[in-house]
Amino acid sequence: MAFGKGRGNKRTSTSSYASTITMVVFVALCVVGVWMLSTNSFIPSQITQATTRTVIAETERSDVSASSNGNEEPEPTKPESDEHPTFQDNPGKLPDDAVKSEDEQQKSAKEKTNSKAGDEGERQNQKQETETQQNNEKENKKNDEGQVKEVVKEFEKEQKEQREEDAGSQLGNNKGTQEQENVQGKDMQDVKQGQDQDSNTDVTYTDATKEELPLEVGKRYASQKSKDQENGQQQQQQEDQNSKNEENGQQQLDDQNSKNEENGQQQQQEDQNSKNQENGQQQQQEGQNSKNEENGQQQQQQQQQQEDQNLGKEESGQQNMENNNMVNDENVKEQKNMKDENGQQDEQSTTKEENVEQQQAEQKDEKKQEGAGASGFGSGIPKESAESQKSWKSQATESKDEKQRQTSESNNADSIMTGKAWELCNATAAYDYIPCLDNEEAIKKLTSRGHFEHRERHCPEDPPTCLVSLPEGYKESIKWPESRDKIWYHNVPHTKLAEVKGHQNWVKVTGEFLTFPGGGTQFIHGALHYIDFLQQSVKNIAWGKSTRVVLDVGCGVASFGGFLFERDVIAMSLAPKDEHEAQVQFALERKIPAISAVMGTKRLPFPSRVFDLIHCARCRVPWHNDGGMLLLELNRMLRPGGYFVWSATPVYQKLEEDVQIWKEMSALTKSMCWELVTINKDKLNGIGAAIYQKPTTNECYEKRKHKKPPMCKNNDDSNAAWYVPLQACMHKVPTNVVERGSKWPVSWPRRLQTPPYWLNSSQMGIYGKPAPLDFTTDYEHWKHVVSKVYMKEMGISWSNVRNVMDMRAVYGGFAAALKDLQVWVMNVVNINSPDTLPIIYERGLFGIYHDWCESFSTYPRSYDLLHADHLFSKLKARCNLVPVMAEVDRIVRPGGKLIVRDEANVIREIENMLKSLHWDVHLTFSKHQEGILSAQKGFWRPDTSQTST
């Protein structure tokens, strides 16, 4: 219900048109009324704006009553025509000057009009009051908008260095600009609400991040500004129309008053009224028709005008006043028609507004580009240089015998959502399924298993798109470092290893936990004592300084690698998926680095000359067989000057078998020019360890009498490691001082940030700069992104993150930037990318070669966080993204995270697939065709399973 203020008491008595006396009095009063109207026809606009107000809510009514001074008596509403709303008089008060002015006007109206004329005047006054109220509210809204703009402006100034403020201010400003330019109308407002961001920017924040992101400030103000600006624009149109109404109405009244003064007799007045009725209606109709042609609503206006004319004919004796009121009514109708016209023009104006919005948004983006890059949301670093590709080999080109598994499958990532639903994998391995290690069909076709071929990778021709189930009773994993000592039994529900190795302190079942006392076959009394024993045996090992990156072959449950963290050493723990049930899965659940792999017939997926030390404690590898082929593979991966620690029974036991193995190993290591540095015994654990060192020159190779094992051919690439068969040969040691492997890296932690000595300034880096500068720039970039964006704006609780994988590492800058956190990072260098993995090892980190068109060699639920920087856009040209996302879902733990940086269209594609997997997408942001996404995996699994694997 709306309320309005009247300006005089209404008369309810009716006139008798049949009475001649009444007509005479009426004429006399009209003459007096004309004189009074000519002196004060309207309330001054300044008084109206200052004192009249339409009350639209109970709270506003109390405010108006408190501020008014005059008194008016309330009257009940009277029915009006359908085209106008019904109003009530407001029993509020008006200032004295407003009362005085209105009294004069009402007095004139009573003397010259009947009750109908009074009603019409009342209606017009109420319309004017409504418009005045809206004008006042418009001014208030403008003031509020100005304050909001000032706040946002100040906010942007203070937070310029951070991306979230840039994104927030952009959202708020774009939203405000769009709403100000919108043509008013509720329907169009609903349509335009979805367009409150510029065409190049798409931001979505959820509850998980809103407390951390200042962008919410921009959202809050933008929402209020949208409502204020809508009302303000409507009021602006009404204000303009009201001004026009006043001018037209005043002109018509002045003309009519002038004529009335010249005619003082009744017949003249009647003739004039008749003439006015005909001429006025004709002029009004013609003028209105012209307006209707402009507004596109001629038929509607004619019908409405005819109704007014009929009403005027019925009251022909009062035509003079009626004509004046009709002018005002027409103006009101004109305003209504203009609104209708605007409503019809909304669709046409939308395109123009969107173009203006886009231009303004692009200008704002250009101004903010520097700040956006600084905060890390933009690409932040140049794209890979096409020219630089000529300077770098990829693992695919290095591995001459690599099997071609690239596919021409469709890249339509939506097919999994539209073609069929996700299903559970129906594999024998169930919740431990590793597609490339559990391919039973391929394993059955093997002709030999003597060299552990059945433990090697055999990937399905069609990568699986199914999802791996969860073990019953699975819980969120225990945090590091507590996880090193115990894990939930139901997360890895296997007890066989506890049964056969419990006496060696590998693992034990303790209630609902699996506990790890920290022992192993060779260090029953704890790994730390064993680690210190090794360094005491050879001082130059220097854990955490000279020796930083270790390969632990046949790692068991990886307690050796788990306790090396306390010496600032990282170990790549390696073991096959064999009868030692789930040993690598135990390691990963304990938050210790490990992969499932075997030393069989192919090279391990690591570069040459990268490990500082290789360790084998009862690893059950027959090093001496097949011409020492497996030990020669260790020689390929071991850094010149690096150590091989062999802790096994042939070193310290005198059983016939052990003696024979020791004899053969001694001959083999001697022919390989490995120096036996020491054989030392650990009395506490009752074991011994032989420690060998690889030569740093080729002198020994050249002096050998027997060239067995032989030297590899010169064209044999020692870095080629992707499905490359093993060879029983040795590669020469680099002797050129600028060649990788000719020097030992600088001590840790300096090596993390020092460009490798063998990076040549004449060589172009991945991003187009000289290689050493490219390395440094990449490191600085990732330090900034990690500290400013990943730590603060992703909604990630890093205390819950331990196992991290960079799915597309370049120089390892992302992993290096996480150095101070209690995390480890598996750096993956894709086989078709520049081979930068040696650089990653050189700086004291580790990683692996891989092709993401295939499954990764790890157990399900292995990692807490996966990071993919421009990975998926590059994969689309080679393989379908749906199996890749199924693999991501397999690797990540429930509660684990995914961060994707890629092209904006790819981000949207990944987001859709993640949502179909019931992941919680925390944040998406895109700008300049680049985007970023953060998501978290839940516990959801499909209800249906595949019919076959």
SULHU-V518436 format. One line per field, one symbol per residue. ss: DSSP state (H for helix, E for strand, C for the rest). phi: phi as a letter, one per 40 degrees, with the letter a starting at -180 (. if undefined). psi: psi as a letter, one per 30 degrees, with the letter a starting at -180 (. if undefined). Layout:
ss = ???
phi = ???
psi = ???
//
This chain:
ss = CCEECCCCCCCCCCCCCCCHHHHHHHHHHHHHHHHHHHHCCCCCHHHHHHHCCCECCHHHHHHHHHHCCCCCCCCCCCCCCCCCCCCCECCCCCCHHHHHHHHHHHHHHHHHCCHHHHHHHHHHHHHHHHHHHHHHHHHHHHHHHHHHHHHHHHHHHHCCCCHHHHHHHHHHHHHHHHHHHCCCCHHHHHHHHHHCCCCCCEEEECCCCCCCCCHHHHHHHHHHHHHHHHHHHHHHHHHHHHHHHHHHHHHHHHHHHHHHHHCCCHHHHHHHHHHHHHHHHHHHHHHHHHHHHHHCCHHHHHHHHHHHHHHHHHCHHHHHHHHHHHHHHHHHHHHHHHHHHHHHHHHHHHHHHHHHHHHHHHHHHHHHHHHHHHHCCCCCCCCCCCHHHHHCCEHHHHCCCCCCCCCCCCCCCCHHHHCCCCCECCCCCHHHCCCCCCCHHHHHCCCCCCCCHHHCCCCCCCCCCCECCCCCCCCCCCCCCHHHCEEEHHHHCCCHHHHHHHHHCCCEEECCEEECCCCCCCCCCCHHHHHHHHHHHCHHHCECCCECEEEEECCCCCHHHHHHHHHCCEEEEEECCCCCCCHHHHHHHCCCCEEECCCCCECCCCCCCCEEEEEEECCCCCCCCHHHHHHHHHHHHEEEEEEEEEECHHHHCCCHHHHHHHHHHHHHHHHCCCEEEEEEEECCCCEEEEEEECCCCCHHHHHCCCCCCEECCCCCCCCCCCCCECCCEECCCCCCCCCCCCCCCCCCCHHHHCCCCCCCCCCECCCCCEHHHHHHHHHHHHHHHHHHHHCCCCCCCHHHCCEEEECCCCCCHHHHHCCCCCCEEEEEEECCCECCHHHHHHCCCCEEEECCCCCCCCCCCCEEEEEEECCHHHHCCCCCHHHHHHHHHHHEEEEEEEEEEEEHHHHHHHHHHHHHCCCEEEEEEEECCEEEEEEECCCCCCCCECCCC
phi = .bbbbcbacccbcbcbcccccccccccccccccccccccacbcdccccccbcaccbacccccccccccbcbaccbccbcbcccbccbbccccbbcdcccccccccccccccbbccccccccdccccccccccdcccccccccccccccccccccccccbccbccccccccccccccccccccccicccccccccbcbccbbbbbbbdcbcccbcdcccccccccccccccccccccccccccccccccccccccccccccccbcbccccccccccccccccccccccccccccccgbcccccccccccccccccbccbcccccccccccccccccccccccccccdcccdccccccdccccccccccccccccccgcccgadcdcccccccbcbccccccccccbcbbcccccccccccaccbccbcccfcbcbdcbbcccccccccabcbgdccccbcccbdcbcbccbccgdbccccccccccabccccbcbbcccccbdccgcabcbgcbbbbcgcadcadchccccccdccccbcccfdgbcbbbbbbcgcgcgcdccccdcbgbbbccbaccbccdfcccdccccgbcabcabcbbbcccbccfbccabbbbfcgbcdccfggdccccccccccdgcbbbbbacccbbbcdccccccccccccccccgccccabbbccccgbbbbbbbccbbcdccccccbcbccccccccccccabfcccbcabccccbccbcchcbcccccccccbcddccccccccccbgcddccddcccccdcccccccbccbbcgbccccbbcbbccacbcgccccccdcccbbbccbbccbbdcbcdcccccgbbaacabccbcccaccgcbcabbbbfcccccdcbaccccccccccccccdgcbbbbbacdccdccccccccccgccccababafgbaaababcbbcbccbbccac
psi = klklklglkkkfllkjffkeeeeeeeeeeeeeeeeeeffielkkeeeeeffkkkjgleeeeeeeefflelkkkklllkkalffklkllkkhallleeeeeeeeeeeeeeefflaeeeeeeeeeeeeeeeeeeeeeeeeeeeeeeeeeeeeeeeeeeefgefkeeeeeeeeeeeeeeeeeefkklkeefeeefefhgllfgkjkkkafffeffjfffeeeeeeeeeeeeeeeeeeeeeeeeeeeeeeeeeeeeeeeeeeeeefjfleeeeeeeeeeeeeeeeeeeeeeeeeeeeefgheeeeeeeeeeeeeeeefhffgeeeeeeeeeeeeeeeeeeeeeeeeeffeeefeeeeeeeeeeeeeeeeeefeeeeeeffeaefkllkkeeffffklleeeejegkkjgklglkgjffefeeellklkkhlefbggkjeffhieeeeffkfkgfhhefflkikkejkkglkklkkkgklklklkfefffllkefeiikfeeeefgefghdklkjbglkljfgalefiegkeeeeeeeeefejefeikgdejekkkjkhfbgheeeeffefghkkkjkklljafijheeeeeeffhkklljlkjcflklhlllhfkekkkjjhfgkieflhggeeefeeeefkkkflkjjjjlefeflgleeeeeeeeeeeeeeeffgkkjeljkkjeefhllkkjlkklflgeeeffkekhkllkllfgjjffkgjhkklkilkklkkfkfgkkfflklllkgefegkkkfgjkffkklegflkeeeeeeeeeeeeeeeeeeeeffgfgkjffgkejkkjfikdfgeeeefgeflillkjjkjkfglkigeeeeeeggllalkljgflkkilllhfkfkkkjjheeeefffelkfeeeeeeeeeeklkfllkkkkakeeeeeeeeeeeefggljjekkkkkhgklkkklkkagkklflllfl.
//
